[in-house]
Amino acid sequence: PRLAQSILSLEEFAEFVSYARNECHPVLNDDAKTALIDGYVQMRRMATSRNTITATPRQLESIIRLAEAHAKMRLANEVETIDVEEAMRLLRVATQSAATDPRTGRIDMDLINTGRSASSRVRIA
């Protein structure tokens, strides 16, 4: 009963999305920028060698878009650290299964970008 009261109707949801899309344009605050940089650098450092790429500028752009979308869901004017943290979590979960090299157990973006892991390229060469 109480849960049923908190669920939006389809019409209410459509109005919410429309309002957020048209009226809410959050920008990164300083703390969110720092969290974004720290998170991206940490992802880049996960590489075990020069042959393994764990994060690319494309992933950075994705994190920014996800953080902005999360802030919009809150109807916030600013993207905050919690938005960046949730975006990082979403990206980690999404890429973990698709980009995990079964040989090394490490995330290797080459699996997504080329279909072949860096470790398999090294073995071939």
C-alpha positions as CSV (number, residue, x, y, z in Angstrom):
1,P,0.0,0.0,0.0
2,R,2.6,2.6,0.9
3,L,4.9,1.4,-1.9
4,A,2.0,1.6,-4.4
5,Q,1.6,5.3,-3.5
6,S,5.2,6.1,-4.4
7,I,5.0,4.6,-7.9
8,L,4.4,7.1,-10.7
9,S,1.7,6.6,-13.3
10,L,3.0,6.4,-16.9
11,E,1.6,9.9,-17.5
12,E,3.4,11.3,-14.4
13,F,6.6,9.6,-15.4
14,A,6.4,11.1,-18.9
15,E,5.9,14.5,-17.4
16,F,8.8,14.0,-15.0
17,V,11.1,13.0,-17.9
18,S,9.9,15.9,-20.1
19,Y,10.5,18.4,-17.3
20,A,13.9,17.0,-16.5
21,R,14.9,17.0,-20.2
22,N,13.7,20.6,-20.7
23,E,14.4,22.4,-17.5
24,C,17.3,20.6,-15.8
25,H,20.9,21.2,-17.2
26,P,23.3,20.2,-14.4
27,V,26.9,21.2,-14.5
28,L,29.8,19.5,-12.7
29,N,30.8,21.1,-9.4
30,D,34.4,21.2,-8.3
31,D,34.1,18.1,-6.0
32,A,32.5,16.1,-8.8
33,K,35.3,17.2,-11.2
34,T,37.9,16.0,-8.7
35,A,36.0,12.7,-8.2
36,L,35.8,12.3,-12.0
37,I,39.5,12.9,-12.5
38,D,40.4,10.6,-9.6
39,G,38.1,7.8,-10.8
40,Y,39.4,8.0,-14.4
41,V,43.0,8.0,-13.3
42,Q,42.4,5.0,-11.1
43,M,40.8,3.2,-14.1
44,R,43.8,4.0,-16.3
45,R,46.2,2.7,-13.6
46,M,44.5,-0.7,-13.6
47,A,46.5,-1.6,-16.7
48,T,49.2,-4.1,-15.9
49,S,51.3,-3.3,-19.0
50,R,51.6,-0.8,-21.8
51,N,49.7,-3.2,-24.0
52,T,46.5,-3.1,-21.8
53,I,44.2,-0.2,-21.9
54,T,41.6,0.0,-19.1
55,A,40.0,3.4,-19.8
56,T,39.8,5.6,-22.8
57,P,38.5,9.1,-23.5
58,R,35.3,7.5,-24.7
59,Q,34.8,5.9,-21.2
60,L,35.5,9.3,-19.7
61,E,32.8,10.9,-21.9
62,S,30.4,8.1,-20.9
63,I,31.0,8.7,-17.2
64,I,30.3,12.4,-17.6
65,R,27.0,11.7,-19.5
66,L,25.9,9.1,-17.0
67,A,26.7,11.5,-14.1
68,E,24.8,14.3,-15.7
69,A,21.8,11.9,-16.3
70,H,21.9,10.8,-12.7
71,A,21.9,14.5,-11.5
72,K,18.9,15.1,-13.9
73,M,17.0,12.2,-12.2
74,R,17.4,14.1,-9.0
75,L,16.4,17.4,-10.7
76,A,19.7,18.9,-9.5
77,N,21.4,22.0,-10.9
78,E,24.8,20.5,-10.2
79,V,26.5,17.2,-10.8
80,E,27.8,16.1,-7.4
81,T,30.2,13.5,-6.2
82,I,27.4,11.0,-5.7
83,D,26.4,11.3,-9.3
84,V,30.0,10.6,-10.5
85,E,30.3,7.7,-8.1
86,E,27.1,6.1,-9.5
87,A,28.3,6.7,-13.0
88,M,31.6,5.0,-12.3
89,R,29.8,2.1,-10.7
90,L,27.5,1.7,-13.7
91,L,30.4,1.8,-16.1
92,R,32.4,-0.8,-14.0
93,V,29.4,-3.2,-13.9
94,A,28.7,-2.8,-17.6
95,T,32.3,-3.3,-18.7
96,Q,33.2,-5.9,-16.2
97,S,31.6,-8.9,-17.9
98,A,32.1,-7.6,-21.5
99,A,35.8,-6.6,-21.1
100,T,37.2,-9.1,-18.6
101,D,40.1,-11.0,-20.2
102,P,39.5,-14.6,-19.2
103,R,43.2,-15.3,-19.2
104,T,44.3,-12.5,-16.9
105,G,41.0,-11.7,-15.0
106,R,41.7,-8.0,-15.7
107,I,39.6,-5.5,-17.6
108,D,40.9,-5.1,-21.1
109,M,39.0,-2.5,-23.3
110,D,40.6,-4.1,-26.4
111,L,38.0,-6.9,-26.0
112,I,35.3,-4.4,-26.6
113,N,37.1,-2.3,-29.1
114,T,38.7,-5.0,-31.2
115,G,37.2,-8.3,-30.1
116,R,40.7,-9.5,-29.1
117,S,42.4,-9.1,-25.8
118,A,45.8,-7.5,-25.4
119,S,47.2,-10.7,-24.0
120,S,46.1,-12.7,-27.0
121,R,47.7,-10.2,-29.3
122,V,51.0,-10.5,-27.5
123,R,50.8,-14.3,-27.8
124,I,50.2,-14.1,-31.5
125,A,53.0,-11.6,-32.1
